[in-house]
């Protein structure tokens, strides 16, 4: 799966890293300086699904992804991770016709990964620690608009959710050490069809869902639901409506252990796209309009927190209307409570060849100096991870990776 270009970058990186590392431009005072690392390319008649990026607690990044054949050929689900030399090693999770429409990745507290994915027949599968694979029994997932999201709670238990074939129905994923089960969470009110969803667990153990969905009112909505205190039936709320809701995200703040939200909207009447961030303050959900544009559309989004200061950041897609461009952007809240933005890649590939949204994935290294990474699909269809290395000397495990990324970036830079 490793391309000739990638092998060349690895070899050159190993030879030149001692020279280049002293010249790497690091992030200064929170200003991102992005370096790119090529993970893999799709091959002829293939495209790459939305990636899912995660760091283990040693600071090593991994990404789950799949190559999907355009004409019904064999697909492959991968988990790729960086080695001490800075290149990506690829492990095949599953291979076959129709597998891996969408994947999700998470590490438990013992650094053991779980990959979850949806196959074309509607079955939902998990693999724990690269060994234990199982099919969740009895429930078929939505394969027209597949949506799946997993993470681990503070006890190390896997928690997740996926949308079922039944419209607006959400099922959970639960368990540990590869023994995973599923059960009905509920049906989102006033929802006709779920387009995407995210699912975390807060520091009290309560589970939460955010979804973008078609509503019964012929609009699209941001729909949220939380596990009731003391148990019982889940109820959902439409947080926002628009002609198009292009992206939703949710993450748990390390400062108070509570969820925060992010989403994008577009209204055709005034040709306006907006990017929002929302966080509970007391009993009130305080919502901030981070950006607004009539010349670009904000689409899929991911949200994460910087572990070093507890401040939020977002990776999101920006589609410029004229002259047309597809970009990956990064927005982050600085120490003075102002949102700043940074261009990650000015020539990305936002949607799959089938027209489905492909979201970027944002994660922070929580070992030592916290630094962000974003996985996304580049303009040539390849899977790329952009790193913003720490402002001081890079962590030992990351030093070669930074140099490797810079070398590949110099070879792939466009005029």
Phi and psi in degrees as a GROMACS rama.xvg file:
@    title "Ramachandran Plot"
@    xaxis  label "Phi"
@    yaxis  label "Psi"
@TYPE xy
-76.8615  127.767  UNK-2
-77.2942  164.634  UNK-3
-61.0158  -38.9275  UNK-4
-62.5931  -40.5804  UNK-5
-67.4709  -42.0814  UNK-6
-61.8212  -38.2004  UNK-7
-64.5596  -41.2001  UNK-8
-62.4758  -40.9816  UNK-9
-63.2321  -48.7476  UNK-10
-62.5416  -45.0546  UNK-11
-65.6191  -37.5035  UNK-12
-63.1504  -40.3551  UNK-13
-64.1462  -34.8353  UNK-14
-77.985  -39.6513  UNK-15
-100.317  -6.41752  UNK-16
-55.7874  -42.9643  UNK-17
-59.5521  -27.5935  UNK-18
-80.8093  -45.1172  UNK-19
-80.1098  -27.7891  UNK-20
-60.8834  -30.0776  UNK-21
-72.7974  -13.748  UNK-22
-109.733  3.04549  UNK-23
-65.1755  130.947  UNK-24
-82.0156  108.224  UNK-25
-87.4495  160.359  UNK-26
-65.0595  136.309  UNK-27
-123.42  127.441  UNK-28
55.3858  38.0242  UNK-29
80.9836  1.82729  UNK-30
-83.3194  118.696  UNK-31
-67.3643  140.29  UNK-32
-127.784  107.685  UNK-33
-92.1021  136.758  UNK-34
-123.291  140.527  UNK-35
-104.653  143.861  UNK-36
-129.799  123.383  UNK-37
-79.8577  122.78  UNK-38
-90.2974  -49.8084  UNK-39
-170.979  163.599  UNK-40
-118.402  153.107  UNK-41
-80.1078  -28.1568  UNK-42
86.2482  165.578  UNK-43
-62.1691  132.847  UNK-44
68.7744  14.1529  UNK-45
-117.846  154.478  UNK-46
-133.431  164.264  UNK-47
-103.238  135.422  UNK-48
-74.3215  175.751  UNK-49
-58.1661  127.923  UNK-50
-82.4054  162.427  UNK-51
-131.597  117.067  UNK-52
-106.182  140.193  UNK-53
-152.365  146.655  UNK-54
-99.2125  140.391  UNK-55
-80.3959  178.015  UNK-56
-85.6909  9.42185  UNK-57
-99.4215  1.78683  UNK-58
86.2861  17.7326  UNK-59
-99.5643  122.621  UNK-60
-83.518  145.564  UNK-61
-132.834  158.978  UNK-62
-142.814  133.487  UNK-63
-98.6537  143.826  UNK-64
-165.387  170.882  UNK-65
-144.457  149.781  UNK-66
-98.7774  129.156  UNK-67
-116.863  125.354  UNK-68
-80.4287  137.09  UNK-69
-72.1501  -21.9572  UNK-70
-124.17  33.0556  UNK-71
81.5414  16.6622  UNK-72
-78.0844  -167.064  UNK-73
-77.7714  129.168  UNK-74
-97.611  164.137  UNK-75
-139.153  131.433  UNK-76
-97.4296  130.998  UNK-77
-121.092  152.542  UNK-78
-121.22  119.745  UNK-79
-113.996  141.836  UNK-80
-141.65  158.345  UNK-81
-81.6553  149.318  UNK-82
-101.694  178.344  UNK-83
-63.7349  -19.6519  UNK-84
-89.7427  -3.26275  UNK-85
95.0656  -6.62744  UNK-86
-93.5455  172.727  UNK-87
-100.069  130.09  UNK-88
-101.822  143.911  UNK-89
-117.819  126.211  UNK-90
-111.354  126.405  UNK-91
-77.256  120.686  UNK-92
-87.3962  -46.9088  UNK-93
-155.68  149.805  UNK-94
-140.274  138.832  UNK-95
157.723  172.907  UNK-96
-64.8011  125.044  UNK-97
79.6054  4.32843  UNK-98
-80.2976  157.857  UNK-99
68.0665  47.2002  UNK-100
-64.1004  -34.6321  UNK-101
-156.427  142.775  UNK-102
-126.114  164.539  UNK-103
-147.323  148.083  UNK-104
-133.81  141.485  UNK-105
-154.568  150.853  UNK-106
-108.258  141.165  UNK-107
-85.6339  -175.606  UNK-108
-73.6636  -8.91192  UNK-109
-103.004  17.0951  UNK-110
67.5615  19.0365  UNK-111
-93.643  128.265  UNK-112
-85.4345  150.521  UNK-113
-124.939  130.413  UNK-114
-110.148  132.132  UNK-115
-120.287  145.471  UNK-116
-154.552  160.63  UNK-117
-112.071  131.418  UNK-118
-100.802  165.406  UNK-119
-63.5708  -21.2568  UNK-120
-84.745  -1.97047  UNK-121
96.4243  -4.51709  UNK-122
-76.3516  145.419  UNK-123
-109.72  127.694  UNK-124
-125.927  154.868  UNK-125
-132.912  150.239  UNK-126
-131.271  125.153  UNK-127
-104.015  128.519  UNK-128
56.336  33.753  UNK-129
65.2801  12.0877  UNK-130
-129.747  -57.3093  UNK-131
-85.9433  110.329  UNK-132
-112.52  136.207  UNK-133
-144.783  156.137  UNK-134
-103.152  127.152  UNK-135
-69.6128  128.492  UNK-136
-80.787  144.865  UNK-137
85.0472  -5.5556  UNK-138
-130.182  131.65  UNK-139
-98.0316  131.621  UNK-140
-83.4403  160.102  UNK-141
-68.8193  119.772  UNK-142
-103.831  -11.5424  UNK-143
-73.7904  -43.2975  UNK-144
-131.058  76.0506  UNK-145
-62.77  139.389  UNK-146
-144.97  123.168  UNK-147
-149.108  142.858  UNK-148
-150.931  126.212  UNK-149
-129.315  154.533  UNK-150
-160.136  172.143  UNK-151
-110.868  140.952  UNK-152
-83.5032  -177.024  UNK-153
-66.4425  -20.1383  UNK-154
-85.3115  -6.76054  UNK-155
90.837  6.15878  UNK-156
-80.9401  135.332  UNK-157
-72.5779  129.476  UNK-158
-128.977  138.405  UNK-159
-164.962  -178.39  UNK-160
-155.791  157.039  UNK-161
-148.513  156.901  UNK-162
-89.4976  136.669  UNK-163
-92.0645  170.757  UNK-164
-62.8074  -34.4343  UNK-165
-65.162  128.427  UNK-166
-55.7376  132.227  UNK-167
68.8524  14.2598  UNK-168
-99.4575  134.521  UNK-169
-120.729  132.635  UNK-170
-114.712  151.419  UNK-171
-95.9075  168.079  UNK-172
-126.822  131.187  UNK-173
-148.643  142.602  UNK-174
146.149  -173.172  UNK-175
-150.378  153.691  UNK-176
56.101  33.306  UNK-177
86.5378  -2.87107  UNK-178
-96.9115  87.4333  UNK-179
-107.946  140.992  UNK-180
-126.005  172.721  UNK-181
-142.608  150.318  UNK-182
-152.887  161.792  UNK-183
-69.9026  125.522  UNK-184
-86.6928  -41.2348  UNK-185
151.739  -177.547  UNK-186
-113.78  129.834  UNK-187
-73.5347  127.842  UNK-188
-68.1534  141.958  UNK-189
64.4385  16.3749  UNK-190
-103.88  133.243  UNK-191
-92.3148  -41.1541  UNK-192
-153.98  132.285  UNK-193
-88.4638  127.375  UNK-194
-93.7666  -35.4  UNK-195
-162.395  156.303  UNK-196
-152.506  156.976  UNK-197
-132.55  154.1  UNK-198
-149.724  103.787  UNK-199
-113.432  172.697  UNK-200
-120.795  129.167  UNK-201
-80.4666  -178.032  UNK-202
-75.8933  -7.67791  UNK-203
-94.2063  -4.16675  UNK-204
95.4617  -0.845676  UNK-205
-77.9057  139.887  UNK-206
-97.8379  151.924  UNK-207
-140.398  151.956  UNK-208
-131.435  137.535  UNK-209
-126.253  136.857  UNK-210
-137.126  149.655  UNK-211
-106.047  134.7  UNK-212
-153.512  155.372  UNK-213
-79.033  135.086  UNK-214
-104.125  163.682  UNK-215
-65.9025  -15.4788  UNK-216
-88.7342  12.3157  UNK-217
65.0468  23.627  UNK-218
-119.967  179.63  UNK-219
-111.529  153.273  UNK-220
-140.957  156.76  UNK-221
-94.7021  115.8  UNK-222
-114.997  131.223  UNK-223
-124.621  149.614  UNK-224
-149.825  145.92  UNK-225
-131.196  149.34  UNK-226
-65.3774  127.296  UNK-227
-64.7424  143.033  UNK-228
-61.9922  127.633  UNK-229
84.5531  1.84481  UNK-230
89.034  -174.855  UNK-231
107.274  -172.641  UNK-232
-70.4482  139.293  UNK-233
-77.1575  144.267  UNK-234
-122.161  148.067  UNK-235
-117.394  156.727  UNK-236
-132.606  137.362  UNK-237
-84.4086  110.118  UNK-238
-79.0117  -37.7294  UNK-239
-154.428  152.484  UNK-240
-128.372  156.079  UNK-241
-165.682  170.92  UNK-242
-62.0906  -38.1691  UNK-243
-139.655  130.656  UNK-244
-107.736  110.107  UNK-245
-95.5877  -15.0088  UNK-246
-163.658  146.22  UNK-247
-139.748  152.152  UNK-248
-154.909  158.199  UNK-249
-149.82  142.564  UNK-250
-150.749  159.141  UNK-251
-99.4345  126.674  UNK-252
-71.5882  130.845  UNK-253
-73.7677  -10.9353  UNK-254
-78.5295  -41.8507  UNK-255
-127.126  -1.2058  UNK-256
72.6826  15.352  UNK-257
-106.242  158.735  UNK-258
-78.3049  149.258  UNK-259
-125.253  156.179  UNK-260
-123.883  154.444  UNK-261
-144.281  146.048  UNK-262
-161.016  161.977  UNK-263
-125.094  145.973  UNK-264
-133.3  157.294  UNK-265
-141.29  130.582  UNK-266
-120.833  124.712  UNK-267
-75.0231  -25.1124  UNK-268
-59.5933  -42.0511  UNK-269
-112.375  10.6322  UNK-270
51.7272  46.523  UNK-271
-121.772  129.76  UNK-272
-111.578  142.219  UNK-273
-135.385  150.635  UNK-274
-119.213  126.277  UNK-275
-122.093  150.503  UNK-276
-129.055  137.013  UNK-277
-137.869  138.197  UNK-278
-145.131  132.434  UNK-279
-63.4063  132.96  UNK-280
-124.323  104.899  UNK-281
65.7101  -125.031  UNK-282
-99.1418  9.21629  UNK-283
-114.326  136.169  UNK-284
-87.025  107.614  UNK-285
-87.4877  117.775  UNK-286
-110.357  132.978  UNK-287
-118.529  130.196  UNK-288
-82.964  106.733  UNK-289
-78.0623  -41.9922  UNK-290
-147.095  154.325  UNK-291
-143.48  139.718  UNK-292
-149.971  144.644  UNK-293
-109.973  1.24146  UNK-294
-115.946  -2.41097  UNK-295
-147.474  156.04  UNK-296
-117.108  126.797  UNK-297
-87.0009  129.496  UNK-298
-117.421  -126.52  UNK-299
-62.7253  153.092  UNK-300
-147.745  152.115  UNK-301
-135.761  152.4  UNK-302
-129.324  136.798  UNK-303
-151.866  167.218  UNK-304
-115.989  139.511  UNK-305
-73.7388  118.735  UNK-306
-71.5586  -19.6979  UNK-307
-74.3594  -30.6022  UNK-308
-131.351  -3.67492  UNK-309
75.7527  13.9087  UNK-310
-92.9136  148.415  UNK-311
-81.7882  156.751  UNK-312
-146.55  155.43  UNK-313
-134.509  137.411  UNK-314
-103.852  132.731  UNK-315
-149.855  160.976  UNK-316
-94.8648  139.361  UNK-317
-128.979  116.418  UNK-318
-102.579  107.069  UNK-319
-79.918  132.706  UNK-320
-81.7004  -39.613  UNK-321
-153.444  122.595  UNK-322
-67.5536  143.791  UNK-323
-62.2769  133.369  UNK-324
-154.745  149.093  UNK-325
-119.131  121.646  UNK-326
-127.079  153.747  UNK-327
-105.682  125.561  UNK-328
-118.341  160.071  UNK-329
-130.292  128.492  UNK-330
-121.316  138.842  UNK-331
-145.257  144.726  UNK-332
-86.2094  125.445  UNK-333
-90.2255  -178.232  UNK-334
-67.0966  -18.2377  UNK-335
-98.9814  17.0038  UNK-336
65.3895  31.6326  UNK-337
-112.918  138.243  UNK-338
-81.1972  129.395  UNK-339
-114.822  155.195  UNK-340
-126.738  155.532  UNK-341
-145.545  136.019  UNK-342
-81.1822  122.225  UNK-343
-89.9116  -48.1442  UNK-344
-151.532  125.292  UNK-345
-87.1547  -2.42763  UNK-346
-140.255  71.2012  UNK-347
-97.949  179.002  UNK-348
-124.605  103.453  UNK-349
-79.4706  -42.6536  UNK-350
-109.767  153.787  UNK-351
-72.9068  162.894  UNK-352
-58.7968  -20.5482  UNK-353
-84.3806  -1.95981  UNK-354
92.1863  1.64136  UNK-355
-82.7272  148.137  UNK-356
-64.7925  142.248  UNK-357
-124.097  117.644  UNK-358
-91.892  149.453  UNK-359
-76.1933  164.318  UNK-360
-128.837  126.149  UNK-361
-112.952  135.344  UNK-362
-146.314  151.916  UNK-363
-112.129  137.341  UNK-364
-67.6387  124.174  UNK-365
-105.158  20.1409  UNK-366
-109.004  114.134  UNK-367
70.6448  -129.3  UNK-368
-71.0644  122.46  UNK-369
-79.9538  128.899  UNK-370
-143.64  147.801  UNK-371
-92.0329  156.262  UNK-372
-141.395  147.769  UNK-373
-131.826  125.145  UNK-374
-100.194  139.828  UNK-375
-163.226  175.08  UNK-376
-101.854  123.614  UNK-377
-77.8434  174.407  UNK-378
-61.6733  -29.4235  UNK-379
-87.9404  8.05522  UNK-380
88.3132  -0.319357  UNK-381
-82.1493  154.938  UNK-382
-86.354  124.904  UNK-383
-127.601  145.265  UNK-384
-119.553  124.105  UNK-385
-99.8929  129.006  UNK-386
-112.426  140.573  UNK-387
-110.401  95.5602  UNK-388
-66.0865  162.204  UNK-389
-64.2946  158.113  UNK-390
-69.8432  -23.2179  UNK-391
-97.8513  -163.11  UNK-392
-58.9563  139.685  UNK-393
-63.5358  152.745  UNK-394
-60.6071  149.655  UNK-395
-52.0956  -42.0742  UNK-396
-70.1568  -18.4047  UNK-397
-101.207  -11.9792  UNK-398
-60.0286  -48.3566  UNK-399
-68.8588  -34.6189  UNK-400
-60.9681  -41.308  UNK-401
-61.6519  -47.2054  UNK-402
-64.1145  -43.0093  UNK-403
-57.5908  -41.9233  UNK-404
-65.2831  -39.5014  UNK-405
-65.1863  -39.1852  UNK-406
-64.3984  -46.937  UNK-407
-62.6858  -38.2209  UNK-408
-62.5027  -41.6483  UNK-409
-65.043  -31.9016  UNK-410
-77.4007  -25.8803  UNK-411
-103.06  -1.65278  UNK-412
-63.1832  139.628  UNK-413
-101.161  150.145  UNK-414
